[in-house]
Amino acid sequence: MSRNNSSTFNTPRRPFEKERLDAELKLIGEYGLKNKREVWRVKKTVGAIRKATRTLLTLEEKDQKRMFEGQALLRRLHRIGALEKSKNKLDYVLGLKLNDFLERRLQTLVYKMGLAKSIHQARVLIRQRHIRVGKRIVNVPSYLVRVDSQKHIDISPLSAFKKGRPGRSKRKNEKAKNKPVEEAGAEADE
């Protein structure tokens, strides 16, 4: 099986452009991203979608390829929630922005649903496997949540946050609490 080695992001042409650097830093803070590469990755996917849309818009309205691929593209964008159902034309796809996709990340949705106190805690909860979508535990903060899956985001039943196994510190404290009682009982027997 061959591995896909194509790049997932493009570095900016001008690495020290102040406006771009400030805008990226603002996005990283607002959505709790790890680094600039995550911003660039989303930027590349938005660019690819817009490029495909532009090529489809050059074709005639009744062209088979435009109708078939255009509907597939719109359906995909509706399913992940980047485009509203009412905006059912290719022209609206050109108006998509980075924020439309960043809003659909699992990390952002966990924070906005109130499962985490901050966007950064949301990332940690996801990475530590406390969050599930449907019946599947997802540990990828950049997971794009579909509209129909959004209502199924919750804390995993195996998580220490629900009622699963207690965390490391709690187990240690309980063990320390139970240990003196057992030792006192052993001394009383002698």
GUFI-939542 format. One record per residue (C-alpha): residue number from 1; x negated, y, z; residue in one letter. Coordinates in nm, 3 decimals, always signed. Example, Ala and Ser with C-alpha at 12.3 -4.5 7.8 and 13.67 -1.06 7.14 Angstrom:
<1; <-1.230; -0.450; +0.780>; A>,
<2; <-1.367; -0.106; +0.714>; S>,
END
This chain:
<1; <+0.000; +0.000; +0.000>; M>,
<2; <-0.149; +0.332; -0.102>; S>,
<3; <-0.156; +0.630; +0.127>; R>,
<4; <-0.017; +0.973; +0.036>; N>,
<5; <-0.309; +1.215; +0.052>; N>,
<6; <-0.135; +1.522; -0.086>; S>,
<7; <-0.165; +1.836; +0.124>; S>,
<8; <+0.121; +1.932; +0.353>; T>,
<9; <+0.025; +2.299; +0.382>; F>,
<10; <-0.154; +2.576; +0.193>; N>,
<11; <-0.388; +2.817; +0.368>; T>,
<12; <-0.317; +3.184; +0.297>; P>,
<13; <-0.501; +3.355; +0.012>; R>,
<14; <-0.598; +3.649; +0.231>; R>,
<15; <-0.701; +3.507; +0.568>; P>,
<16; <-0.722; +3.839; +0.758>; F>,
<17; <-0.417; +4.030; +0.640>; E>,
<18; <-0.289; +4.201; +0.954>; K>,
<19; <+0.085; +4.201; +0.872>; E>,
<20; <+0.083; +3.829; +0.793>; R>,
<21; <-0.122; +3.744; +1.103>; L>,
<22; <+0.119; +3.939; +1.324>; D>,
<23; <+0.424; +3.780; +1.162>; A>,
<24; <+0.280; +3.429; +1.204>; E>,
<25; <+0.189; +3.494; +1.567>; L>,
<26; <+0.543; +3.616; +1.632>; K>,
<27; <+0.687; +3.298; +1.476>; L>,
<28; <+0.453; +3.080; +1.682>; I>,
<29; <+0.566; +3.251; +2.001>; G>,
<30; <+0.935; +3.254; +1.913>; E>,
<31; <+0.956; +2.887; +1.811>; Y>,
<32; <+0.683; +2.746; +2.039>; G>,
<33; <+0.465; +2.614; +1.757>; L>,
<34; <+0.126; +2.458; +1.826>; K>,
<35; <-0.073; +2.642; +1.560>; N>,
<36; <-0.057; +2.835; +1.234>; K>,
<37; <-0.067; +2.512; +1.035>; R>,
<38; <+0.288; +2.436; +1.147>; E>,
<39; <+0.400; +2.772; +1.005>; V>,
<40; <+0.213; +2.708; +0.680>; W>,
<41; <+0.367; +2.362; +0.647>; R>,
<42; <+0.722; +2.499; +0.668>; V>,
<43; <+0.624; +2.782; +0.433>; K>,
<44; <+0.509; +2.524; +0.177>; K>,
<45; <+0.833; +2.324; +0.197>; T>,
<46; <+1.041; +2.642; +0.157>; V>,
<47; <+0.822; +2.738; -0.139>; G>,
<48; <+0.866; +2.396; -0.301>; A>,
<49; <+1.244; +2.413; -0.262>; I>,
<50; <+1.258; +2.765; -0.404>; R>,
<51; <+1.031; +2.665; -0.694>; K>,
<52; <+1.256; +2.370; -0.781>; A>,
<53; <+1.557; +2.600; -0.763>; T>,
<54; <+1.396; +2.856; -0.996>; R>,
<55; <+1.324; +2.589; -1.257>; T>,
<56; <+1.683; +2.463; -1.231>; L>,
<57; <+1.819; +2.817; -1.270>; L>,
<58; <+1.630; +2.858; -1.600>; T>,
<59; <+1.838; +2.574; -1.747>; L>,
<60; <+2.188; +2.628; -1.887>; E>,
<61; <+2.481; +2.610; -1.646>; E>,
<62; <+2.628; +2.294; -1.804>; K>,
<63; <+2.293; +2.114; -1.834>; D>,
<64; <+2.306; +1.760; -1.690>; Q>,
<65; <+1.973; +1.796; -1.510>; K>,
<66; <+2.075; +2.127; -1.351>; R>,
<67; <+2.409; +1.991; -1.236>; M>,
<68; <+2.274; +1.663; -1.099>; F>,
<69; <+1.953; +1.787; -0.933>; E>,
<70; <+2.114; +2.112; -0.821>; G>,
<71; <+2.393; +1.930; -0.638>; Q>,
<72; <+2.141; +1.691; -0.481>; A>,
<73; <+1.930; +1.984; -0.358>; L>,
<74; <+2.232; +2.169; -0.219>; L>,
<75; <+2.361; +1.852; -0.050>; R>,
<76; <+2.022; +1.796; +0.115>; R>,
<77; <+2.007; +2.155; +0.242>; L>,
<78; <+2.364; +2.135; +0.374>; H>,
<79; <+2.286; +1.808; +0.551>; R>,
<80; <+1.989; +1.950; +0.743>; I>,
<81; <+2.179; +2.271; +0.810>; G>,
<82; <+1.940; +2.511; +0.640>; A>,
<83; <+2.224; +2.630; +0.414>; L>,
<84; <+2.585; +2.687; +0.516>; E>,
<85; <+2.859; +2.480; +0.353>; K>,
<86; <+3.026; +2.797; +0.218>; S>,
<87; <+2.709; +2.890; +0.025>; K>,
<88; <+2.739; +2.622; -0.240>; N>,
<89; <+2.541; +2.781; -0.526>; K>,
<90; <+2.178; +2.759; -0.630>; L>,
<91; <+2.144; +3.138; -0.604>; D>,
<92; <+2.177; +3.115; -0.224>; Y>,
<93; <+1.883; +2.872; -0.207>; V>,
<94; <+1.650; +3.151; -0.325>; L>,
<95; <+1.757; +3.349; -0.017>; G>,
<96; <+1.632; +3.083; +0.225>; L>,
<97; <+1.375; +3.199; +0.477>; K>,
<98; <+1.124; +3.030; +0.706>; L>,
<99; <+1.351; +3.090; +1.007>; N>,
<100; <+1.633; +2.885; +0.849>; D>,
<101; <+1.413; +2.576; +0.868>; F>,
<102; <+1.247; +2.659; +1.200>; L>,
<103; <+1.594; +2.686; +1.356>; E>,
<104; <+1.665; +2.324; +1.257>; R>,
<105; <+1.360; +2.178; +1.436>; R>,
<106; <+1.432; +1.943; +1.726>; L>,
<107; <+1.220; +2.158; +1.957>; Q>,
<108; <+1.429; +2.469; +1.889>; T>,
<109; <+1.760; +2.284; +1.923>; L>,
<110; <+1.661; +2.121; +2.255>; V>,
<111; <+1.585; +2.467; +2.394>; Y>,
<112; <+1.901; +2.627; +2.253>; K>,
<113; <+2.120; +2.346; +2.389>; M>,
<114; <+1.984; +2.413; +2.737>; G>,
<115; <+1.808; +2.078; +2.785>; L>,
<116; <+1.484; +2.269; +2.848>; A>,
<117; <+1.416; +2.591; +3.036>; K>,
<118; <+1.177; +2.723; +2.773>; S>,
<119; <+1.078; +2.651; +2.415>; I>,
<120; <+0.743; +2.520; +2.544>; H>,
<121; <+0.907; +2.283; +2.791>; Q>,
<122; <+1.122; +2.156; +2.505>; A>,
<123; <+0.807; +2.060; +2.315>; R>,
<124; <+0.664; +1.880; +2.618>; V>,
<125; <+0.990; +1.690; +2.682>; L>,
<126; <+0.997; +1.573; +2.321>; I>,
<127; <+0.631; +1.466; +2.318>; R>,
<128; <+0.677; +1.278; +2.647>; Q>,
<129; <+0.969; +1.083; +2.499>; R>,
<130; <+1.248; +1.224; +2.717>; H>,
<131; <+1.469; +1.331; +2.425>; I>,
<132; <+1.672; +1.111; +2.194>; R>,
<133; <+1.875; +1.181; +1.882>; V>,
<134; <+2.159; +0.930; +1.866>; G>,
<135; <+2.014; +0.605; +1.996>; K>,
<136; <+1.659; +0.674; +1.879>; R>,
<137; <+1.393; +0.836; +2.096>; I>,
<138; <+1.219; +1.103; +1.889>; V>,
<139; <+0.879; +1.234; +1.995>; N>,
<140; <+0.814; +1.469; +1.702>; V>,
<141; <+0.893; +1.836; +1.782>; P>,
<142; <+0.909; +1.926; +1.410>; S>,
<143; <+1.179; +1.665; +1.341>; Y>,
<144; <+1.446; +1.832; +1.123>; L>,
<145; <+1.780; +1.751; +1.282>; V>,
<146; <+2.075; +1.689; +1.051>; R>,
<147; <+2.399; +1.870; +1.121>; V>,
<148; <+2.586; +1.548; +1.203>; D>,
<149; <+2.307; +1.434; +1.440>; S>,
<150; <+2.295; +1.764; +1.629>; Q>,
<151; <+2.575; +1.671; +1.868>; K>,
<152; <+2.391; +1.350; +1.962>; H>,
<153; <+2.081; +1.519; +2.106>; I>,
<154; <+2.044; +1.438; +2.474>; D>,
<155; <+1.805; +1.312; +2.739>; I>,
<156; <+1.706; +0.947; +2.701>; S>,
<157; <+1.859; +0.709; +2.957>; P>,
<158; <+1.512; +0.563; +3.019>; L>,
<159; <+1.380; +0.907; +3.112>; S>,
<160; <+1.298; +1.003; +3.469>; A>,
<161; <+1.516; +1.310; +3.410>; F>,
<162; <+1.826; +1.095; +3.375>; K>,
<163; <+1.805; +0.806; +3.619>; K>,
<164; <+1.538; +0.585; +3.472>; G>,
<165; <+1.216; +0.494; +3.643>; R>,
<166; <+1.088; +0.776; +3.869>; P>,
<167; <+0.781; +0.969; +3.759>; G>,
<168; <+0.425; +0.906; +3.877>; R>,
<169; <+0.427; +1.163; +4.158>; S>,
<170; <+0.762; +1.051; +4.297>; K>,
<171; <+0.653; +0.685; +4.299>; R>,
<172; <+0.331; +0.780; +4.478>; K>,
<173; <+0.517; +0.984; +4.741>; N>,
<174; <+0.771; +0.705; +4.801>; E>,
<175; <+0.490; +0.452; +4.838>; K>,
<176; <+0.314; +0.676; +5.091>; A>,
<177; <+0.642; +0.722; +5.281>; K>,
<178; <+0.709; +0.347; +5.300>; N>,
<179; <+0.352; +0.249; +5.389>; K>,
<180; <+0.337; +0.393; +5.749>; P>,
<181; <+0.668; +0.223; +5.836>; V>,
<182; <+0.534; -0.115; +5.726>; E>,
<183; <+0.205; -0.066; +5.916>; E>,
<184; <+0.390; +0.037; +6.234>; A>,
<185; <+0.607; -0.276; +6.207>; G>,
<186; <+0.299; -0.498; +6.168>; A>,
<187; <+0.133; -0.348; +6.480>; E>,
<188; <+0.449; -0.398; +6.686>; A>,
<189; <+0.450; -0.772; +6.604>; D>,
<190; <+0.101; -0.823; +6.750>; E>,
END
